[in-house]
């Protein structure tokens, strides 16, 4: 609209944001599922109650959740380098984003599992189902829509976190907004990036809601 | 056969079952009745191993439930179906898939023709053939319980455990579920164990019943034995507080434990003894088709002994007072 250069820049940044958000959502869901399942299993009212495991795991999850993202990003630089091969850039940002989202995903999925009516678990046990069968055929089946909306929630909060990726040269819309819009005081950049983000978040949320309603 | 001997169980310091002994015969409809918190549901869960127990024994066809390995227990549980007060259907599965669920747990494929037929037959038995694709939220409470019954029967169990299965249903729907349970027992010869706090349920379908109070088994027998001449605990449970009657003459209570038509004895008595009396209270109930209960007469002070003598001669169980 105002100038082609701005839109080119925003378009490229949007691609970077998308890369960061999608990959870190995928990895954090895969990795967050493990503590979520363990927390559900070992909870006092779970299938295999185990207080020490539950408390330790719960503590670790809380510790990771309380780190401010910007600090976490710096702290995990060695790990980032080991996994992504370098400490800066879009790909590198996926590592801290994933790590910060894992405990969040773990809690979101754990609470989705927790919402499953305990009566269903009891019914399944009464039919001689094994714990594995109960997890797959009852917990996952019943909690699936809630898990999905938890994933959407994770994705949207990752959009916010990815804005800080600029600090390690990851680019992205947030970075454009900060450097061009805020620091260089070009108000049109601020407005344009915000608009793109708003539209994107709305889109993700409404697609998520549609799928949720269809499934539940 | 289910044999329970000297069964005791605690949750921490709380004693929930205290020295329970009873046996349930094959093909019987057996009731366990009592107040909430009396231990009925826990007792039921000891039968299918959902709860463990500390003392005593629970044997299913000679197998001690507590001593089974996890695998053996799962196998035993597949021979016992269970239905619940809140139905416990999976909300995201339709009627067919809910009924099929125990099959999947047992490693059977519900799409295989013979398995599919079994599921469809059961859905027909419970009268829901037109609801195959419906989700639980589209069904009424009674329909949900019917789905749960079909699900409980899908692995062809020998025992059906019912945990307050009609407590969330209104009286008319309850009737339907009770006749369905009786029909299932009659057609499949399955043993049915019913846990309930509803007197109606026990009276209508149970052949034998045990009454639990404060974790203990107070009395066991046929429902009519327990409820026509209830003991103090059962009276308290039934909540029957008899309002006072005028303090004149003598009160005589007659119990009809075999057939209420025995009550024609009082018209014969009126003719033969030629004594005036009034009927102050009658309490007749339907026990699986038999009408049984009690009747309270008031007679003049002077006629009391003659009336008592006459009735005992006729083998009527009588009691002075009301």
Interface residues (C-beta under 8 A of the other chain):
Chain A: X117 X119 X120 X122 X123 X124 X125 X126 X127 X128 X129 X130 X133 X137 X138 X141 X142 X144 X145 X215 X216
Chain B: X48 X50 X73 X74 X75 X76 X77 X78 X80 X81 X82 X84 X86 X88 X89 X90 X91 X92 X93 X101 X102 X104 X105 X106 X155 X161
